[in-house]
Amino acid sequence: MTAYKPNDPSKVRVLVSLSKENIYVMEGDRCLMAVACSIGTPAKPTPRGNFNIYSKQEHKRSGSYGFSVQGDRVVPSTGGGPGRYVGYPMGYWCEFAPAYGFHQGFVHPTPRTHGCIRLKGEAAPKFFALVQIGTPVNIANTQPEDETIGPKVQRVDDSRTPDPDPRLMITDAGFEKPSGPLLQ
């Protein structure tokens, strides 16, 4: 998956198609990156509308979902209870609405998140490099690019991937690093 360096970073905008589960990073009519994503379930939908990226954090951890560390035991937790809470890793966090953001994680062929927009592996740091504070984001059921760029987007299916070892997820190893250059 290739991501292209913008000529003018201030002209970059992000379009999210909920029906296609695609992200299009555009500079005018030029597509800098097009990638599959996971979106919110019907019970916890991804917000629709016009937003701006207003917070970026490379190594963000969830304040709502994570693990309780009790000695050698690491168990799923939403905070509270015994043990030390460690939030689930949400690498390359780009927040567009309070508690909603783009971040690294598993991508499934059906809506799967609590409303955030997840990008697989290498796509997340590339997205992080393309957007800046103030980058406009439009999230809608469909985007015009669904017809032209959408069919070329490589589908991702992590639905059969086993959950990572919780003992790994509470360390920095829970954040997947890019293996090569981010932008071409």
C-alpha positions as CSV (number, residue, x, y, z in Angstrom):
1,M,0.0,0.0,0.0
2,T,1.6,3.2,-1.2
3,A,1.1,6.7,0.2
4,Y,2.2,9.7,-1.7
5,K,3.7,12.9,-0.2
6,P,1.4,15.9,-0.7
7,N,2.6,18.9,-2.7
8,D,0.8,21.2,-0.2
9,P,0.0,19.5,3.1
10,S,-2.6,22.3,3.9
11,K,-4.7,21.0,1.0
12,V,-5.0,17.4,2.3
13,R,-8.4,16.2,3.2
14,V,-9.8,12.8,4.4
15,L,-12.9,11.2,3.1
16,V,-14.4,8.1,4.8
17,S,-17.0,5.9,3.0
18,L,-19.0,4.0,5.7
19,S,-20.7,1.8,3.1
20,K,-17.4,0.7,1.5
21,E,-15.4,0.9,4.7
22,N,-12.7,2.9,2.8
23,I,-10.6,5.9,3.6
24,Y,-9.5,8.2,0.8
25,V,-6.8,10.7,1.6
26,M,-7.0,13.4,-1.1
27,E,-5.1,16.5,-2.3
28,G,-7.5,18.1,-4.7
29,D,-8.3,15.3,-7.3
30,R,-5.1,13.5,-6.4
31,C,-5.4,10.4,-4.3
32,L,-2.5,10.2,-1.8
33,M,-3.7,7.0,-0.1
34,A,-6.7,4.7,-0.3
35,V,-7.1,2.1,2.3
36,A,-9.7,-0.3,3.8
37,C,-10.8,0.4,7.4
38,S,-13.0,-0.9,10.2
39,I,-15.8,1.3,11.4
40,G,-18.3,1.4,14.3
41,T,-21.0,-1.2,14.8
42,P,-24.7,-0.2,14.5
43,A,-24.9,-0.1,18.3
44,K,-21.8,2.2,18.5
45,P,-21.6,3.9,15.1
46,T,-18.9,6.0,13.7
47,P,-20.0,9.7,13.8
48,R,-21.0,11.1,10.4
49,G,-20.4,14.7,9.2
50,N,-17.6,17.2,8.8
51,F,-14.7,17.2,11.3
52,N,-11.1,18.3,11.6
53,I,-8.2,16.3,13.1
54,Y,-7.4,18.2,16.3
55,S,-5.2,15.8,18.2
56,K,-2.4,13.4,17.2
57,Q,-0.6,11.0,19.4
58,E,1.8,8.2,18.2
59,H,1.5,5.9,21.2
60,K,-2.1,6.5,22.6
61,R,-3.8,4.0,24.8
62,S,-7.5,3.7,25.3
63,G,-9.0,5.1,28.5
64,S,-12.1,2.9,28.1
65,Y,-10.9,-0.6,26.9
66,G,-7.8,-2.4,28.0
67,F,-6.4,-4.8,30.5
68,S,-6.1,-5.2,34.3
69,V,-2.6,-6.3,35.3
70,Q,-2.7,-8.4,38.5
71,G,0.8,-9.8,39.2
72,D,1.4,-12.3,36.3
73,R,-2.2,-12.2,35.2
74,V,-3.4,-9.8,32.4
75,V,-7.1,-9.8,31.9
76,P,-9.5,-7.7,29.7
77,S,-10.8,-4.7,31.6
78,T,-12.7,-1.4,31.2
79,G,-10.9,0.1,34.2
80,G,-11.9,-0.1,37.8
81,G,-11.6,-3.3,39.8
82,P,-8.4,-4.9,41.0
83,G,-5.0,-4.5,39.4
84,R,-3.3,-1.8,37.3
85,Y,-5.3,-0.7,34.3
86,V,-3.4,-0.5,31.0
87,G,-5.4,0.8,28.0
88,Y,-5.5,-1.1,24.7
89,P,-2.9,0.3,22.3
90,M,-4.3,2.7,19.7
91,G,-1.2,3.6,17.8
92,Y,-1.0,6.6,15.5
93,W,-4.1,8.1,17.0
94,C,-5.7,11.0,15.0
95,E,-8.7,12.4,16.9
96,F,-11.5,14.0,15.0
97,A,-14.3,14.1,17.6
98,P,-14.1,13.6,21.4
99,A,-13.1,10.0,22.1
100,Y,-13.3,9.2,18.3
101,G,-10.2,8.8,16.1
102,F,-8.3,7.0,13.4
103,H,-5.9,4.4,14.9
104,Q,-3.9,1.3,14.2
105,G,-5.7,-2.0,14.8
106,F,-7.4,-5.0,13.2
107,V,-9.6,-4.5,10.2
108,H,-12.6,-6.7,9.6
109,P,-14.9,-7.0,6.6
110,T,-17.9,-5.9,8.7
111,P,-18.3,-3.0,11.2
112,R,-16.5,-3.9,14.3
113,T,-15.3,-0.9,16.4
114,H,-16.8,1.2,19.2
115,G,-17.0,4.1,16.7
116,C,-13.3,4.7,15.9
117,I,-11.9,4.1,12.5
118,R,-9.2,1.4,12.5
119,L,-6.4,1.1,9.9
120,K,-4.3,-2.0,9.5
121,G,-0.6,-2.2,10.3
122,E,1.5,0.0,8.0
123,A,-1.5,2.0,6.8
124,A,-1.8,3.7,10.2
125,P,1.6,5.4,10.4
126,K,1.3,6.4,6.7
127,F,-2.1,8.0,7.5
128,F,-0.6,9.7,10.6
129,A,2.2,11.2,8.4
130,L,-0.3,12.5,5.8
131,V,-2.7,14.4,8.2
132,Q,-2.0,17.3,10.5
133,I,-3.8,19.2,13.1
134,G,-6.7,20.9,11.2
135,T,-6.9,18.4,8.3
136,P,-10.6,18.2,7.3
137,V,-12.4,14.9,7.6
138,N,-15.7,14.1,5.9
139,I,-17.5,10.9,7.0
140,A,-20.5,9.8,5.0
141,N,-22.3,6.7,3.9
142,T,-20.8,7.1,0.4
143,Q,-18.1,9.2,-1.3
144,P,-17.8,10.1,-5.0
145,E,-14.4,8.2,-4.9
146,D,-16.3,4.9,-4.2
147,E,-16.9,4.6,-7.9
148,T,-13.4,5.6,-9.2
149,I,-10.9,4.6,-6.5
150,G,-13.0,2.3,-4.4
151,P,-12.8,-0.8,-6.6
152,K,-9.0,-0.7,-6.5
153,V,-8.7,-0.6,-2.7
154,Q,-7.3,-3.9,-1.4
155,R,-9.7,-5.5,1.1
156,V,-8.3,-6.6,4.5
157,D,-9.8,-9.4,6.6
158,D,-8.3,-9.8,10.1
159,S,-11.5,-11.6,11.4
160,R,-9.7,-14.9,11.8
161,T,-6.5,-13.4,13.3
162,P,-6.3,-14.5,16.9
163,D,-6.2,-11.8,19.6
164,P,-2.6,-10.9,20.5
165,D,-1.2,-12.1,23.8
166,P,-2.5,-9.5,26.4
167,R,1.0,-9.6,28.0
168,L,2.4,-8.2,24.7
169,M,-0.4,-5.6,24.4
170,I,0.5,-4.0,27.7
171,T,4.1,-3.3,26.4
172,D,5.4,-1.1,23.6
173,A,5.4,-4.2,21.4
174,G,1.6,-3.6,21.1
175,F,2.4,-0.7,18.8
176,E,3.3,-1.9,15.3
177,K,6.2,0.1,13.8
178,P,6.5,0.9,10.1
179,S,9.0,-1.2,8.2
180,G,10.0,1.2,5.5
181,P,9.5,4.8,4.3
182,L,6.1,6.3,5.0
183,L,5.5,8.6,2.0
184,Q,6.8,8.4,-1.6
